[in-house]
């Protein structure tokens, strides 16, 4: 008799289908801090791109002091999502739910409680079965991540879940471009963009430019094992075990209120765990242990097998990541101070101009009205 699929099996089945396999596990590139910051600082993304313009329009940015322009379809080709030559694509992925799909109906099919879906307001704690909670956590910590609403379900999250469930191709170019744009405005987990930016520039024939650049990190865009080892993953597994033991879905609902208070901690734990993946570890997800405790032991065993030199490189990259975020915060503070200084100077000039005009009218009063 075949064993019942575990939560891990259900999650891996969905994220290893179609283009998601390549997105999470196929783009293994180092991050170069200088060019990553250059791209994120100069990127321009149109707010609205009609589907008919998908093949022609896209994003503009600067890399290696060159101004570049690429369409969303070209982004997919450069990143290697398929073998279609750049500029030869004649079809598009889903930029939104298909017209025949009712958003509320689909939301109810992957959630519990019958609540009305409200973009960026509906909490991820309503997602059910548990595999959708884990997948949303993976998405929110990588390609759709938003620090301020990490525990909410956005329309992009819903589109990704729909495409996974129904094995449809999304518009990956739009998803990646939106990721770059979000990180350019509020610097959320900027290192997650690094591998995608590196692969994009290699596809645009800038590979030789990386030869003399310093590598900031060599982490994958997603390391699935640490993400599923967080408190969120462990709690979801306990809920699944209780349901399998005869409690059904009711016990899951009993814990819903507690989950609401723990989601912020889960997001922090997930982000920290993703930065602590062992350097040069084998591809996670290919040989998972059968239990959550075994997964922790497996991770520790892999780390112990690394050489002393690899340990040193891993620790060094972790420190470099911390320096990277600190420098970004310092840059933001400096930029804000410069803006404040500019606004102060503008106010002073306006005050001076008002004073000058006032003194001018004092020296030259208006003529008296004519007498009739």
C-alpha positions as CSV (number, residue, x, y, z in Angstrom):
1,X,0.0,0.0,0.0
2,X,1.4,3.4,-1.0
3,X,2.3,5.8,1.8
4,X,0.3,8.9,2.2
5,X,2.1,12.0,0.8
6,X,3.6,14.2,3.4
7,X,3.3,18.0,3.5
8,X,6.9,18.1,2.2
9,X,5.9,15.9,-0.8
10,X,2.8,18.1,-1.6
11,X,4.9,21.3,-1.5
12,X,7.7,19.9,-3.6
13,X,5.2,18.5,-6.1
14,X,3.8,22.0,-6.8
15,X,7.1,24.0,-6.8
16,X,8.9,21.5,-9.1
17,X,6.3,21.8,-11.9
18,X,6.9,23.7,-15.1
19,X,8.7,27.0,-14.8
20,X,8.7,27.0,-11.0
21,X,11.3,24.3,-11.0
22,X,13.7,26.6,-13.0
23,X,12.7,29.7,-11.0
24,X,13.5,28.2,-7.6
25,X,16.2,25.7,-8.4
26,X,17.6,26.3,-11.9
27,X,19.0,29.8,-11.5
28,X,22.2,29.3,-9.5
29,X,24.3,32.4,-9.9
30,X,26.5,34.5,-7.5
31,X,25.5,37.9,-6.4
32,X,27.7,40.9,-7.3
33,X,26.8,43.8,-5.0
34,X,28.0,46.6,-7.2
35,X,26.0,45.7,-10.3
36,X,23.0,44.5,-8.3
37,X,22.8,47.9,-6.6
38,X,23.3,49.7,-10.0
39,X,20.5,47.8,-11.6
40,X,18.1,48.3,-8.7
41,X,18.9,52.0,-8.4
42,X,18.2,52.8,-12.1
43,X,15.4,50.5,-13.0
44,X,12.2,51.9,-14.6
45,X,9.1,49.8,-14.9
46,X,5.9,51.0,-16.6
47,X,3.0,50.8,-14.1
48,X,0.6,49.2,-16.5
49,X,1.6,47.0,-19.4
50,X,-1.3,45.7,-21.6
51,X,-1.0,42.1,-22.5
52,X,-0.8,42.9,-26.2
53,X,2.4,44.9,-25.5
54,X,4.0,42.1,-23.4
55,X,6.3,41.1,-26.3
56,X,7.6,44.6,-27.0
57,X,7.6,46.6,-23.7
58,X,9.4,45.9,-20.5
59,X,12.0,47.6,-18.2
60,X,14.8,50.0,-18.5
61,X,17.9,50.0,-16.3
62,X,21.6,50.7,-16.2
63,X,24.4,48.0,-15.8
64,X,28.1,48.6,-16.2
65,X,27.3,52.2,-17.0
66,X,25.3,51.1,-20.1
67,X,21.7,52.0,-20.5
68,X,19.7,48.9,-21.4
69,X,16.1,48.2,-22.5
70,X,14.5,44.8,-22.6
71,X,11.0,43.5,-22.9
72,X,9.3,41.1,-20.5
73,X,9.4,38.3,-23.0
74,X,13.1,38.8,-23.5
75,X,13.6,38.6,-19.7
76,X,12.1,35.1,-19.7
77,X,14.5,34.1,-22.6
78,X,17.5,35.6,-21.0
79,X,16.8,33.9,-17.7
80,X,16.5,30.6,-19.5
81,X,12.8,29.7,-18.8
82,X,12.7,28.1,-22.3
83,X,14.8,27.6,-25.4
84,X,12.9,30.2,-27.5
85,X,15.4,32.6,-29.1
86,X,15.3,36.2,-27.8
87,X,12.7,38.2,-29.7
88,X,11.0,35.1,-31.3
89,X,8.3,34.4,-28.7
90,X,4.8,34.7,-30.0
91,X,2.8,33.8,-26.9
92,X,2.5,35.2,-23.4
93,X,2.1,33.8,-19.9
94,X,-0.7,34.7,-17.6
95,X,-0.4,38.3,-16.2
96,X,-3.7,37.9,-14.3
97,X,-6.3,35.3,-13.6
98,X,-8.0,34.2,-16.8
99,X,-11.3,36.0,-17.6
100,X,-13.4,32.9,-17.0
101,X,-11.9,32.4,-13.5
102,X,-13.8,34.1,-10.6
103,X,-11.2,35.4,-8.2
104,X,-13.4,34.9,-5.1
105,X,-14.3,31.4,-6.2
106,X,-10.7,30.4,-6.6
107,X,-9.8,32.0,-3.3
108,X,-12.5,30.0,-1.5
109,X,-11.1,26.8,-3.1
110,X,-7.6,27.3,-1.5
111,X,-8.7,28.9,1.8
112,X,-11.0,28.3,4.8
113,X,-13.6,30.3,6.6
114,X,-15.4,31.6,3.5
115,X,-13.9,35.1,3.9
116,X,-14.0,37.7,1.1
117,X,-10.7,38.1,-0.7
118,X,-9.3,41.6,-0.5
119,X,-5.9,42.2,-2.2
120,X,-3.1,42.9,0.3
121,X,-5.5,42.7,3.2
122,X,-6.5,39.1,3.4
123,X,-4.1,37.2,5.8
124,X,-2.2,34.2,4.6
125,X,-3.4,32.3,7.7
126,X,-6.6,31.6,5.9
127,X,-4.9,29.5,3.2
128,X,-5.8,25.8,3.5
129,X,-4.7,23.0,3.0
130,X,-1.4,23.7,4.8
131,X,0.7,23.3,1.6
132,X,-0.6,26.6,0.3
133,X,0.6,28.3,3.5
134,X,4.1,27.0,3.0
135,X,4.1,27.9,-0.7
136,X,2.9,31.4,0.1
137,X,5.7,31.7,2.6
138,X,8.2,30.7,0.0
139,X,6.8,33.2,-2.5
140,X,6.6,36.0,0.0
141,X,10.3,35.5,1.0
142,X,11.5,35.5,-2.6
143,X,9.9,36.6,-5.9
144,X,6.8,38.3,-4.4
145,X,8.3,39.4,-1.1
146,X,7.0,42.6,0.5
147,X,8.3,43.2,4.0
148,X,5.4,45.4,5.1
149,X,2.7,42.9,3.9
150,X,4.6,39.6,4.0
151,X,1.7,37.8,5.8
152,X,-0.9,39.1,3.3
153,X,-2.0,37.5,0.0
154,X,-1.5,39.9,-2.9
155,X,-2.9,39.5,-6.4
156,X,0.5,38.3,-7.6
157,X,0.5,35.6,-4.8
158,X,-2.9,34.5,-5.9
159,X,-1.9,34.3,-9.6
160,X,1.2,32.2,-8.7
161,X,-1.0,29.8,-6.6
162,X,-3.5,29.5,-9.5
163,X,-0.7,28.7,-12.0
164,X,0.8,26.1,-9.6
165,X,-2.5,24.4,-8.9
166,X,-3.7,24.3,-12.5
167,X,-0.2,23.9,-14.1
168,X,-0.4,27.1,-16.1
169,X,2.5,29.3,-17.2
170,X,2.6,32.7,-15.6
171,X,4.2,35.8,-17.0
172,X,7.6,35.3,-15.3
173,X,9.0,38.3,-17.0
174,X,6.4,40.5,-15.3
175,X,7.0,38.8,-11.9
176,X,10.7,39.2,-12.0
177,X,10.5,42.8,-13.3
178,X,8.1,43.6,-10.4
179,X,10.5,42.1,-8.0
180,X,13.3,44.3,-9.2
181,X,11.1,47.4,-9.0
182,X,9.9,46.6,-5.4
183,X,13.5,46.2,-4.2
184,X,14.6,49.4,-6.0
185,X,12.1,51.4,-3.9
186,X,12.4,49.9,-0.5
187,X,15.3,47.5,-0.7
188,X,13.5,44.4,0.5
189,X,15.8,41.4,0.7
190,X,18.0,42.8,-2.1
191,X,20.3,39.8,-2.2
192,X,17.5,37.7,-3.5
193,X,17.5,39.7,-6.7
194,X,21.2,39.1,-7.2
195,X,21.1,35.7,-8.9
196,X,18.3,36.8,-11.2
197,X,20.2,40.0,-12.2
198,X,23.4,38.1,-12.8
199,X,21.7,35.5,-15.0
200,X,19.8,38.3,-16.9
201,X,23.1,40.2,-17.6
202,X,24.8,37.0,-18.7
203,X,22.0,36.4,-21.2
204,X,22.5,39.9,-22.5
205,X,26.2,39.1,-23.2
206,X,27.7,40.9,-20.2
207,X,29.3,37.7,-18.7
208,X,32.9,38.9,-19.3
209,X,32.2,42.0,-17.1
210,X,31.9,39.8,-14.0
211,X,35.5,38.4,-14.2
212,X,37.1,41.0,-12.0
213,X,34.2,41.7,-9.7
214,X,33.9,40.6,-6.1
215,X,31.3,38.1,-5.3
216,X,29.0,39.1,-2.4
217,X,27.3,35.7,-2.0
218,X,26.6,32.5,-3.8
219,X,23.3,31.5,-2.3
220,X,20.5,30.2,-4.4
221,X,17.4,32.4,-4.9
222,X,15.6,29.9,-2.7
223,X,16.9,27.3,-0.3
224,X,13.9,25.2,0.4
225,X,15.1,23.3,3.4
226,X,15.7,26.3,5.7
227,X,12.4,27.8,4.6
228,X,10.5,24.6,5.7
229,X,12.6,24.3,8.9
230,X,11.2,27.5,10.4
231,X,8.5,27.7,13.1
232,X,5.9,28.1,10.3
233,X,6.8,24.8,8.6
234,X,7.1,22.9,11.9
235,X,3.7,24.1,13.1
236,X,2.0,23.3,9.8
237,X,3.5,19.8,10.0
238,X,2.1,19.4,13.5
239,X,-1.3,20.5,12.3
240,X,-1.1,18.0,9.5
241,X,-0.1,15.2,11.8
242,X,-3.0,16.0,14.2
243,X,-5.5,16.1,11.3
244,X,-4.1,12.7,10.0
245,X,-4.5,11.2,13.5
246,X,-8.3,11.8,13.4
247,X,-8.7,15.5,14.4
248,X,-9.7,16.5,10.8
249,X,-9.5,20.1,10.0
250,X,-11.1,21.4,13.2
251,X,-8.0,21.5,15.2
252,X,-6.3,23.5,12.6
253,X,-9.1,26.1,12.9
254,X,-8.6,26.1,16.7
255,X,-5.1,27.3,16.2
256,X,-5.9,30.0,13.7
257,X,-6.0,32.8,16.3
258,X,-2.6,31.8,17.6
259,X,-1.2,31.7,14.1
260,X,-2.3,35.3,13.5
261,X,0.0,36.5,16.3
262,X,3.0,34.4,15.1
263,X,3.1,35.2,11.4
264,X,5.4,38.2,11.8
265,X,7.9,36.1,13.8
266,X,7.7,33.4,11.1
267,X,8.6,35.9,8.4
268,X,11.7,37.1,10.4
269,X,12.7,33.5,11.1
270,X,12.3,32.5,7.5
271,X,14.4,35.4,6.3
272,X,17.2,34.7,8.8
273,X,17.2,30.9,8.0
274,X,17.4,31.5,4.3
275,X,20.7,33.5,4.9
276,X,22.2,30.6,6.9
277,X,22.2,27.9,4.2
278,X,25.5,26.0,4.1
279,X,27.8,27.1,1.3
280,X,27.9,24.6,-1.7
281,X,25.4,22.3,-0.1
282,X,23.7,19.8,-2.4
283,X,20.4,20.9,-4.1
284,X,17.8,20.8,-1.3
285,X,14.6,19.0,-2.1
286,X,16.3,16.1,-4.0
287,X,17.0,13.9,-0.9
288,X,14.9,15.0,2.0
289,X,14.7,12.9,5.2
290,X,11.3,11.6,6.1
291,X,10.7,13.6,9.3
292,X,11.1,17.2,10.3
293,X,13.6,16.3,13.1
294,X,15.5,14.3,10.5
295,X,15.6,17.4,8.2
296,X,17.4,19.4,11.0
297,X,19.8,16.5,11.5
298,X,20.5,16.3,7.8
299,X,21.2,20.0,7.6
300,X,23.7,19.8,10.4
301,X,25.3,16.7,8.9
302,X,25.8,18.5,5.6
303,X,27.4,21.5,7.3
304,X,29.8,19.2,9.2
305,X,30.9,17.6,6.0
306,X,32.1,20.9,4.6
307,X,35.8,21.6,4.7
308,X,37.3,24.2,7.0
309,X,37.9,26.5,4.0
310,X,34.2,26.2,3.0
311,X,33.2,27.0,6.6
312,X,35.4,30.1,6.5
313,X,33.9,31.1,3.1
314,X,30.4,30.6,4.4
315,X,31.0,32.7,7.5
316,X,32.7,35.4,5.4
317,X,29.7,35.6,3.0
318,X,27.4,35.9,5.9
319,X,29.4,38.9,7.3
320,X,29.4,40.4,3.8
321,X,25.6,40.1,3.6
322,X,25.3,41.9,7.0
323,X,27.7,44.6,5.7
324,X,25.6,44.8,2.5
325,X,22.4,45.6,4.4
326,X,24.1,48.0,6.7
327,X,25.6,49.9,3.8
328,X,22.2,50.1,2.1
329,X,20.6,51.5,5.3
330,X,23.5,54.0,5.5
331,X,22.9,55.0,1.9
332,X,19.2,55.4,2.5
333,X,19.9,57.6,5.6
334,X,22.4,59.7,3.6
335,X,20.0,60.1,0.7
336,X,17.2,61.2,3.1
337,X,19.6,63.7,4.8
338,X,20.5,65.2,1.4
339,X,16.8,65.5,0.5
340,X,16.1,67.3,3.8
341,X,19.0,69.7,3.1
342,X,17.7,70.4,-0.4
343,X,14.2,71.1,0.9
344,X,15.7,73.4,3.6
345,X,17.6,75.4,1.0
346,X,14.5,75.7,-1.2
347,X,12.4,76.9,1.8
348,X,15.2,79.5,2.6
349,X,15.2,80.7,-1.0
350,X,11.4,81.0,-1.1
351,X,11.5,83.0,2.2
352,X,14.2,85.2,0.8
353,X,12.2,85.8,-2.4
354,X,9.1,86.7,-0.4
355,X,11.1,89.1,1.7
356,X,12.6,90.7,-1.5
357,X,9.2,91.2,-3.1
358,X,7.8,92.6,0.1
359,X,10.7,95.2,0.4
360,X,10.2,96.0,-3.3
361,X,6.5,96.9,-2.8
362,X,7.5,98.9,0.3
363,X,10.0,101.0,-1.8
364,X,7.6,101.4,-4.7
365,X,4.1,101.6,-3.5
366,X,1.3,101.3,-6.1
367,X,0.1,104.6,-7.7
368,X,-3.0,106.2,-6.3
369,X,-6.2,105.5,-8.2
370,X,-7.1,108.0,-10.9
371,X,-9.5,110.8,-10.1
372,X,-12.6,111.3,-12.3
